[in-house]
Amino acid sequence: MKIDWKTGLAYCFIHFSVEVLCFFILYKVFGGSGLWWAFCVAFDTLAFVPQALFGALCEKYPGFRPGVTGGVIIIAGGLIMLNASGVPAALMAGLILLTFGNALIHISGAMATLRVSEGRLSESALFVGGGSFGVITGRLLAGAAGVSWIPFVLIALATGLMILTDRRIRSKGPDVFDFDSSPCLHDLAADRPAWIVILILALVVTVRAYIGYGIPTAWNKTAVQTVFLFVFMGIGKILGGILSDIIGTKRIGIVSCLLAVPLLLVSNNIMWLSLIAVALFSMTMAVTLGGLVSVLKKHPGVAFGITTIALWLGSMPVFLFGIPEQTVCNILIAVLSALAAAGLFCALKNDKGLSVKN
């Protein structure tokens, strides 16, 4: 099976552009606020939680173009927030448009990359990985002067690319987006009741999100070091999908989880060990998505939405209660990582990967 690099890389850039705009706006508008954490909670809630619902609607109405719609409203939301001049109603309206646009583009990327994959995870991993590069880019641009136009140009280009990519995918035939007759992935889930597999994999994503937010990184003191952190997150997400296709989803999920634990525990002050651990732990993103889609074969949008709800749940304890002190944090990392590996062992069946060609 040959990887569809066109679709994967297109949505990698699209996801990158979306996060550039969103985090540019967040840091530009709210970055100096004492309620920064509250705005982050609001953004994550509005952007992550509705995605399963949006996915279900897109599956029900396959003619709807969520990406293009999202591109238009995310630009509108960004412009409103930049020019709201502190007016609460305008800021809230802009935030809703920004987050809903973000959510629709995420669903567009997930559904498009899964539908062209012929059972692979590589395309979806490329899409998901692009966001990490966008987060840090938007954050850096927010601190620069005279660059407000850059995020909007990027998202305009991304919207045009979504139109072209959507046309190319749909030109392959009417069945490409026929979610009732064309399952997305080969069977990765263990022979257990579907609800148990979904629950386990959702919990694994929640654990990954919590650990991701709470990873001790005392070494991270400069902008360059922060760039490395997000770059390795993105690389890990991409490699997780590609290596799962080559070696096997269950193997990559469990091995990456277990290898990350000792590195996470000893790398608080050691940058390169920490970066390797971050990349390893990020690999599980593609693994859990693959498992969920193999259960919800006809509903890839809903499956992706479940992962975003789980990500939101995992981030909330950090936003609301902060990161615990070092010893407690290390215990939580070790215990939760072991539970995540055990969850993947129970929820996924042994697979040998696919015959993947470049």
N, C-alpha and C positions, 0 to 999 in steps of 0.2 A: 504494500500500500504506500502510495506516494503522498508525503505531507503537502497539504495545500498551503504553501508558504504565502501566496498572495493574500488569502483571507486572514491567516494568522498574523502576518506582519501589518496588514492594513488595520486590523483591530487593535494591535499593539500600539500603533501610532494614535488611533482614535482614543483609546483608553488613556494614554499618556496625555493627550490634549485636554480631555475632560478634567483630569485631576490637576493639570496645570491651572486651568481657569478656576476651578473650585477652591483650591488652596491658595491661589493668589488672592482671590476675593476674601476668603476667611482671614488670612493674615493681614491683608490691607485694611479691611474694615474693622475687624475685631481684635487684631493682634495685641494692641496695647490695653485692652480692657481687663479690668479685674475679674470679670465674669467670663473669661476666655473659655474655661472648662464647660460652662453652661451652653455657650454657643456651639462648642464641639459636640456636646450631647444632642443638641437640637439638630445639628447638621446630620450626624450619624443616624439619628432616629428617623428623620424624614427621608434620607437617601437610602438607608438599608432596609428598613422594615417593610415598605410597600412593594418591594421587588417581586415577591412571590405572587402578590395580587396582580401586578402589572404583567408578570409572566403568564399567568392564567388567562388574562384578557387577550394577550397577543396570540396565545395558542388557539383561543376560541375564534379570533378574527385574524386569520393569517394574512389578509390583505393589508392590515395596518402596518405602517412603517414606524416602529418605536424609535429607531435611531434618528431619523430625520426630524421627527416631531420633537424628540429630546434635544437635538441640536439647536432648534429654533428657540425653544423656551429657556434653555440654559443660557443662551446669549442674552435674552431679554432679562432674565433674573440677574445676571452679572451686571448688566448696565444699570438696572434699577438700584442695586445695592451700592454700586460705586457713586451714584448720584443722589442717594437718599438723604444726605445731609443730616443723618441722625434721626430722621423721622421714623418712629417705631413701626407704624403701619406699613410704610414703604419698605423698610428693612425686612419685615416679616413676609410681605408679598414677594419680594425679591428672593428671599431665602427659600420659600416654597417652590418657586419656579426653578431656582438653581438646583435644588435637591431632587425634584421630580424629573428634571431634565437629565441629571446624573443617573438616576435610577433607570429611566427608559433606555438610555444609551448602554448601560450595563446589560440590561436584558437583551437588547439588540445584539450586542457582541457575543453574549453567551449562546443565544439561540443560533446565530449565524455560524459561529465556529464549530458548534456541536453538529449542526446539520450537514456540514461539508466534510466532516472528519472521517467518515466511513469506519468508525470505531476507535479512532485515535484520540488521545488527549493533548497532543502537541499543539494543535491550533488553539484550543481553549487556554492552554498554559501561556502561549504567546500573548493572547489577549489579556489575561489576568496580570501577567508580569509587567505589562506596560504601565499600569497604574502606579507602581512604586516609584518609577522614574519621574512620573508626572507630579507626585506629591512633593518631592524635594525641589523640583524645578519651580513649581508655583510658589513654594515657600521662599526660595531665594529671590525670585523676581519681585515678590512683595516688598523686599527690602531695598530695591533699586529704584532710582528715579527715572521718569520718562519712558517706562516700558509697559504701561498699561495696555497698549495696543497689541502686544505680542500674544497674550492668552486668547484674545478674541480672534486674531488672525488664525491661530492654530485651530481653534474650534470651528471656525468657518471652513478651513481646509478639511478638517475631519468630517464635517457634515457633507461636504461634496464627495469625499471618499466613501462615506456610507451609502450615498445614492448610487455611486458607480458599483460598489461591491454588492449591494442588494440586487441591482440589475443583473450582474454577472451570475450571482447565485441562482436567481429565479429563472435565468435563461436556460438552466440545466434541465428544467422540466417542472411541471406542476406538483410533482410529488416531493420536491425538495423541502417544502414547508407544509407537507401534509402530515401533521403530527399523529393522525389516527392510524396511519399505515406504515410509517417508516421509522422504526426504532433507531435511536441515536448510537448506542454503544453495544458492544458485545457484553455478555453477562459477566459482570465483575462481582456481584453481590453473593454472599454465602446463601446456602439453602435454609433460610430462616424466614419467618413472617416479615413482610415488607415493612410494617410499622416498626419492628424491632431494629432492622437495619437502618432505617431512616433516623430513628432516635439515637442509635449509637453513633452514626456518622455526624449527626448534628452536634452531639456532645463533644466529639473529637474536634470539630471546628471551633466550638466555644472554648475548649481548653487551649487550642492553638492561639486563638485571639487573645485570651487572657495572658498567656505566657509571652506572646509577642509584644503586648503593651508593657509587660512587667519585667522583661529581660534586663538584668543589671548591666549597665554600660557606663561605668564610671569613667572609662577612657574617652567617652564622647564629649569633647569640650570645644571643638572647633567646627566651622561650617564644612570644611573638607571632610572631616571624620563623619559628620552626619550624612554627607553625600555618599560616602562609602557604605554606610549602614543601609540606606535605602536602595542603593545599586545592588548590594548583595541580596537583599530581600527579593528584588525583581528577578535576579539571576536564579535564585533558588526556586521561585515559582515556575519559571520557564523550564528549568532542568527537570523539575518534578514531573512535568507532563511528558517531555521527550524521553526521559529515562524509563518512565512507566511503560511507554509504548515498546521500548526495546527490551527491558529486563523483566517487567511485570509490575503491575500496580501494587499488589499486596507487599511484595518484596521491598519496593522503594519506600512505601509508606512506613513500614515497621522499621526497616534499617535506618532510614533517615531520622526517624524519631529517636531511636535508641542511641545512635551515634551523636546526636546533638546534645543529649543530657550531660555527659561528663564535660563537654566543652563549655556548655552554658554555666556549669557550676564553678569552673575555675578561671573563667575568662573575663571577669568583671573589670579587671585592669589591663587586660591583654587584648588589644584591638583585633589582631588578625585571627586569633582563636575564636573570638566572639563573632566576627564576620562569617567565619566558616560555619559556626553553630547556627547563626541566623539563616544562612542559605539552606542548610540541611533541614531546619525546622519548617522553612517556607515551602519545601517540596511537597508537604502533605496537602497543600491547597488543591492541586490537581487530582490527587488520590481520592480525597473525600468527594469532590465534585463528580469524578468518574463513577464512584460507588452509588451516589444518589441518583445519577442519571440512568444507571443500569437498572435501578429499581423502578424509577418513574420514566420509563422509556418514551412514553407518549407526551411527557410533560417536562421538557428540558428547562423551560422558563421557570416553572415552579421549583424544580430541583435546584437551580441556581439561586432562586430567591430564598430557599431554606438555608443555604450557606450564608447568605448575607444577614439573615435574621440571627443565625448562630454567631456570626462575627460581632454583631451588635450586642448580643447578650454577654459575650466574653469581654467586650471592652467596657461595659458599664461599671463593674466593680472597681476598675482602675480609676475611671473618671469620678466616681462617687466617693470612694474610700481611699484612693491613692495606692501607692506601691508599698507593701509591707517592708519591714527592716530586713537586712541582708540574710540573716539566718532563716527566718520564716520564708523569705522569698525562695531561697535555695531548696528548702524542704518542699515547698509547693511545686517548684519546677520539676524536681525528681519524681514526686508522687504523681502529679498530673501527666507528665510525659509517659510514665509507665502505664498509666491508665489509658492514655491515648493509643499507645502501641497495642495494648491488650484489646482495645475497642476495634482497631483496624484488623487485628487477627481474627476476631469473632465475626466482624461484619463483612469481610471480603473473602472470596475464594481464591485458591492458588491459580494464578495465570502466568503464562510464560512470555507475555508480551506479544507484539505483532511483528510481522515482517515489514519493517518500515524502511522506505527509501527516501533519500533526499530529493 
